[in-house]
């Protein structure tokens, strides 16, 4: 039987998906949910935190918990944190498919990020994130991982979604070395014909897309993953920071 906070979170998520709560609308205060018999303050707080981790809402002091607009891009760090909290890298209203994995020759930018020579073997994992309702592409994500880790963790070579978290979760559990640093970058560029297949757009499309990269380093000073996400045209990355 799921915990009470999970039942409450699922009930609120269903209302958001049905449009009973719309983007920008504030959810009832925790105290009001308690008075309405939805559970204890701890239960409601846990449900709201789960909804935030799943990307459905944003919580901030002075504004409460507000329903978030869908379809924004997520960084690899966002997915890693969400995986730790919820066991999945997906946000509410999102799914992934077209999972592929294999050993390939490292392109120059990937080799530089991983600290190896161009052309050396490297593990490439990719997947497409979609809007669950419309199936529109939100982003195409590629993870580049040192080939020696694939030898120790054959699950990484399987062209399917990993169970129990992200590839970083799997690697850190195996090595016993947690993530120490992340180096992130973001920029915009115009689509190229090479984007047509992964973003499912016409080859002659000329639109702005956002590129997000992250290099993940563990406590042994080893780069364990270099991630590259390309958002579909019109998708944007947003982040709200609460100043305390």
C-alpha positions in Angstrom: 0.0 0.0 0.0 1.5 3.4 -1.0 2.0 6.0 1.8 -0.7 8.6 2.4 1.4 11.4 0.9 1.8 9.4 -2.4 -2.0 9.0 -2.6 -2.5 12.7 -2.1 0.2 13.6 -4.6 -1.4 11.4 -7.2 -4.9 12.8 -6.6 -3.6 16.4 -7.0 -1.6 15.4 -10.1 -4.7 13.9 -11.6 -6.5 17.2 -11.1 -3.7 19.1 -12.7 -3.7 16.8 -15.7 -7.5 17.2 -16.0 -7.1 21.0 -16.0 -8.8 21.5 -12.6 -5.7 23.2 -11.5 -4.1 25.3 -14.3 -0.6 26.7 -14.8 0.0 29.7 -12.5 -2.8 28.7 -10.0 -1.8 28.3 -6.4 -2.6 25.0 -4.6 -4.5 25.2 -1.3 -2.3 26.1 1.7 -1.0 23.1 3.6 -3.1 24.2 6.6 -6.2 24.3 4.5 -5.6 20.8 3.2 -5.2 19.6 6.8 -8.5 21.2 7.8 -10.1 19.6 4.7 -9.1 16.2 6.0 -6.4 15.5 3.4 -3.9 14.4 6.0 -1.4 15.7 8.6 0.8 18.7 7.9 3.7 16.2 7.3 1.6 14.2 4.8 0.6 17.3 2.8 4.1 18.8 2.9 5.5 15.5 1.5 2.9 15.4 -1.2 3.7 18.9 -2.3 7.5 18.1 -2.3 6.9 15.1 -4.5 4.8 17.2 -7.0 7.7 19.7 -7.1 10.2 17.0 -7.7 8.1 15.7 -10.5 8.0 19.1 -12.2 4.3 19.7 -11.7 4.5 22.6 -9.2 7.0 25.2 -7.9 7.1 26.2 -4.3 8.5 29.4 -3.0 8.2 31.5 0.2 5.5 34.2 -0.2 3.9 32.6 -3.2 3.0 29.2 -1.9 2.9 26.1 -4.2 2.0 27.1 -7.8 1.2 24.8 -10.8 4.0 24.9 -13.3 3.6 25.2 -17.1 4.5 22.0 -18.9 7.0 21.3 -21.7 10.0 23.1 -20.3 13.5 21.5 -20.6 15.2 19.6 -17.8 18.9 19.5 -17.2 20.7 16.3 -16.4 21.2 17.6 -12.8 17.4 18.2 -12.6 16.8 14.5 -13.6 19.4 13.2 -11.2 17.8 15.1 -8.3 14.3 14.0 -9.3 15.5 10.4 -9.5 16.8 10.5 -6.0 13.5 11.8 -4.7 11.0 9.9 -6.8 12.9 6.9 -8.3 12.3 8.2 -11.9 13.9 10.9 -14.0 10.5 11.7 -15.7 8.5 14.7 -14.7 4.7 14.5 -14.5 3.2 14.6 -18.0 6.5 13.4 -19.6 7.7 10.0 -20.9 10.7 8.8 -22.8 11.2 6.3 -25.7 13.6 5.5 -28.6 16.2 4.3 -26.0 19.4 3.3 -27.7 22.9 2.3 -26.5 26.1 1.1 -28.0 29.9 1.5 -28.1 31.0 4.1 -30.7 34.1 6.2 -31.5 34.3 9.4 -29.4 33.7 12.6 -31.3 36.2 15.4 -30.5 33.9 17.4 -28.2 33.0 14.2 -26.3 36.6 13.0 -26.1 37.6 16.4 -24.6 34.9 16.3 -22.0 35.8 12.7 -20.9 39.5 13.3 -21.1 40.2 10.7 -23.7 41.5 10.8 -27.3 39.1 11.4 -30.2 38.2 8.1 -31.8 38.6 6.0 -28.7 35.7 3.7 -27.7 32.9 5.4 -25.7 29.4 4.3 -24.6 26.6 6.3 -26.1 23.1 6.2 -24.6 20.3 8.2 -26.0 16.6 8.7 -25.6 13.7 11.0 -26.6 11.6 12.8 -24.0 8.0 13.5 -25.0 4.9 15.3 -23.8 2.8 12.4 -22.5 -0.5 13.9 -23.9 0.6 15.2 -27.3 3.7 12.9 -28.0 5.6 16.0 -29.1 9.3 15.9 -28.6 10.5 17.9 -25.6 14.1 17.1 -26.0 16.6 14.5 -27.3 19.1 13.4 -24.7 22.5 11.8 -25.2 24.7 10.4 -22.4 28.4 9.7 -23.1 30.0 7.4 -20.6 33.6 5.9 -20.4 33.7 2.5 -22.1 35.3 0.8 -19.1 32.2 1.4 -17.1 30.1 -0.4 -19.7 32.3 -3.5 -19.1 31.5 -3.4 -15.4 27.9 -2.5 -15.9 26.4 -4.3 -18.9 23.0 -2.8 -18.1 24.3 0.4 -19.6 24.6 -1.3 -22.9 21.0 -2.3 -23.1 18.9 -0.1 -25.3 16.1 0.5 -22.8 15.2 2.6 -19.9 17.2 1.8 -16.8 15.3 0.5 -13.7 16.0 2.2 -10.4 17.2 5.6 -11.6 19.6 7.2 -14.0 22.9 6.0 -15.4 24.6 8.2 -12.9 22.7 6.6 -10.1 23.9 3.2 -11.4 27.5 4.2 -11.7 27.8 5.9 -8.3 26.3 2.9 -6.6 28.7 0.6 -8.4 31.8 2.6 -7.7 30.9 3.8 -4.2 32.0 7.3 -5.2 29.2 10.0 -5.2 29.0 12.9 -7.6 31.3 15.7 -6.4 31.0 18.4 -9.2 28.9 19.2 -12.3 30.0 21.5 -15.0 27.0 22.8 -17.0 26.7 24.9 -20.1 23.7 26.2 -22.1 23.5 28.0 -25.4 21.1 28.5 -28.4 21.7 27.5 -32.0 19.7 27.2 -35.2 18.5 23.7 -36.2 20.4 21.7 -38.8 19.3 18.9 -41.1 20.9 16.5 -38.6 18.3 17.5 -36.1 15.4 16.4 -38.3 15.3 12.7 -37.2 15.9 13.2 -33.4 13.6 16.2 -33.0 11.1 15.0 -35.6 11.1 18.2 -37.6 11.4 18.8 -41.4 15.0 18.9 -42.7 14.6 22.5 -43.9 13.5 23.8 -40.5 15.4 26.8 -39.3 14.4 27.5 -35.7 16.2 28.2 -32.5 16.9 25.3 -30.1 18.5 25.2 -26.7 21.5 23.0 -26.0 22.2 21.9 -22.5 25.4 20.1 -21.5 26.7 18.8 -18.2 30.0 17.0 -17.3 29.6 15.0 -14.1 32.7 14.3 -12.0 32.8 11.9 -9.0 34.8 12.2 -5.7 37.7 10.3 -7.4 38.0 13.2 -9.9 36.8 10.9 -12.7 34.4 12.2 -15.3 31.6 9.6 -15.3 29.2 11.1 -17.8 29.0 13.9 -20.3 25.3 14.7 -21.1 24.0 16.6 -24.1 20.3 17.6 -24.4 18.8 19.4 -27.4 15.4 20.9 -26.9 12.8 20.8 -29.5 12.0 24.2 -31.3 10.2 26.5 -28.9 11.2 24.6 -25.8 12.9 26.5 -23.1 14.6 25.9 -19.8 13.4 27.7 -16.8 14.5 27.7 -13.2 13.1 29.5 -10.1 15.5 30.3 -7.3 14.1 31.2 -3.8 16.1 33.8 -2.0 16.0 33.1 1.7 
